[in-house]
Amino acid sequence: MKSTLAGLTLSAMVLVGCETLPDGVNTFVTRERASVLWTSIDQPFTVRLRAGFGAPDFWCAAGRFAERQVPGTTRIFRLTPTPRPQGEGMTFTLIQPPPGVAQPSGLARIGGDPTSLSVFEATRLCRTSFLNTSFSF
């Protein structure tokens, strides 16, 4: 009976999406339910892939994470190569990397730094249920 309960608990954890993270790795979940893995604010952080995610969704999650840590004018830099490898998340940093390390944002933009967005710009990419609702009459 005890092994059956342990198996059910493990199955429930897998269904809920629980997992063991390496020591020192934290998870932040945005209000859009994106997961950000991070160790400290001065280290790169990774937005995990979710079904249907595009570049704006990754930037939104990066912005949501950063807005709780730094001023809105702080730049977020993309470190993941473009195009992003299929099935992988996207890694960012709040510390300006050496020349040639930051990657293009993956967003269509006119002017400005093609490798970064401010925290404010990134959070402006977040969708809300009201703005994404289609109305039919």
C-alpha positions as CSV (number, residue, x, y, z in Angstrom):
1,M,0.0,0.0,0.0
2,K,2.8,2.4,0.9
3,S,4.6,1.9,-2.5
4,T,1.2,2.5,-4.3
5,L,0.8,5.8,-2.4
6,A,4.3,6.8,-3.2
7,G,3.7,6.1,-6.9
8,L,0.5,8.1,-6.9
9,T,2.3,11.0,-5.2
10,L,5.1,10.9,-7.8
11,S,2.5,10.7,-10.6
12,A,0.6,13.7,-9.2
13,M,3.8,15.7,-9.0
14,V,4.6,14.9,-12.6
15,L,1.1,15.9,-13.7
16,V,1.3,19.2,-11.8
17,G,4.7,20.0,-13.3
18,C,6.8,19.7,-10.2
19,E,10.4,19.1,-10.6
20,T,13.7,19.2,-8.8
21,L,15.9,22.1,-9.6
22,P,19.6,22.3,-9.0
23,D,20.6,23.9,-5.7
24,G,20.6,27.7,-5.9
25,V,18.2,27.9,-8.9
26,N,14.9,29.8,-8.2
27,T,11.7,29.8,-10.2
28,F,9.6,33.0,-10.8
29,V,6.2,32.5,-12.4
30,T,4.7,35.5,-14.2
31,R,1.0,36.4,-14.1
32,E,0.9,35.0,-17.7
33,R,2.2,31.7,-16.2
34,A,5.6,31.8,-17.8
35,S,8.4,30.3,-15.7
36,V,11.7,32.1,-15.3
37,L,14.7,30.2,-13.8
38,W,17.3,32.4,-12.1
39,T,20.1,32.3,-9.5
40,S,20.8,35.9,-8.8
41,I,19.9,39.2,-10.4
42,D,23.4,39.8,-11.7
43,Q,23.5,36.4,-13.5
44,P,21.7,35.4,-16.8
45,F,18.2,34.0,-16.4
46,T,16.1,31.7,-18.6
47,V,12.5,32.0,-19.6
48,R,11.3,28.4,-20.2
49,L,9.5,27.4,-23.3
50,R,5.7,27.1,-23.3
51,A,3.5,25.9,-26.1
52,G,2.7,28.7,-28.5
53,F,5.5,31.0,-27.2
54,G,6.9,33.5,-29.7
55,A,9.6,36.2,-29.2
56,P,7.2,38.7,-27.6
57,D,6.1,36.1,-25.0
58,F,9.7,35.5,-23.9
59,W,10.4,39.2,-23.7
60,C,7.2,39.7,-21.7
61,A,8.3,37.1,-19.2
62,A,11.8,38.6,-19.0
63,G,10.3,42.0,-18.4
64,R,7.9,40.7,-15.7
65,F,10.8,39.1,-13.9
66,A,13.0,42.2,-14.2
67,E,10.4,44.8,-13.2
68,R,10.4,43.4,-9.7
69,Q,14.2,43.8,-9.4
70,V,15.4,46.9,-11.3
71,P,14.1,50.2,-12.7
72,G,12.0,50.2,-15.8
73,T,14.8,51.9,-17.8
74,T,17.2,49.0,-17.3
75,R,18.1,47.2,-20.5
76,I,17.4,43.5,-20.9
77,F,19.8,41.7,-23.3
78,R,19.1,38.5,-25.2
79,L,21.8,35.9,-25.0
80,T,20.1,33.0,-26.8
81,P,21.3,32.7,-30.5
82,T,18.8,33.6,-33.2
83,P,17.0,31.6,-34.4
84,R,16.3,30.1,-31.0
85,P,17.0,26.3,-31.0
86,Q,13.7,24.4,-31.3
87,G,12.3,23.3,-28.0
88,E,14.5,25.5,-25.9
89,G,13.8,28.6,-23.7
90,M,15.4,32.0,-24.1
91,T,18.2,33.3,-21.9
92,F,18.6,37.0,-21.0
93,T,20.8,39.2,-18.8
94,L,20.4,42.6,-17.1
95,I,24.1,43.2,-17.3
96,Q,25.4,44.5,-20.7
97,P,27.5,41.7,-22.2
98,P,30.7,42.2,-24.1
99,P,30.4,43.3,-27.7
100,G,29.2,40.4,-30.0
101,V,27.7,38.3,-27.2
102,A,24.2,39.8,-27.1
103,Q,21.9,38.4,-29.9
104,P,19.2,40.1,-32.0
105,S,15.9,40.4,-30.1
106,G,13.9,38.4,-32.6
107,L,11.4,41.3,-32.8
108,A,10.7,43.5,-35.8
109,R,11.9,46.9,-34.6
110,I,12.8,50.2,-36.2
111,G,15.8,52.0,-34.5
112,G,17.3,51.4,-31.2
113,D,19.5,48.6,-30.0
114,P,18.6,45.4,-31.9
115,T,19.8,43.2,-29.0
116,S,18.0,44.7,-26.0
117,L,14.7,46.2,-24.7
118,S,14.2,48.2,-21.6
119,V,12.2,46.5,-18.8
120,F,9.3,48.9,-19.7
121,E,9.4,48.0,-23.4
122,A,9.5,44.3,-22.6
123,T,6.5,44.4,-20.3
124,R,4.5,46.4,-22.9
125,L,4.7,43.2,-25.0
126,C,2.6,41.3,-22.4
127,R,-0.8,40.3,-23.5
128,T,-3.9,40.7,-21.4
129,S,-7.0,38.6,-21.7
130,F,-9.0,41.8,-22.4
131,L,-6.8,42.9,-25.4
132,N,-6.7,39.3,-26.8
133,T,-10.4,38.7,-26.7
134,S,-12.2,38.6,-30.0
135,F,-15.7,39.9,-30.0
136,S,-18.3,38.7,-32.5
137,F,-21.6,40.2,-32.9
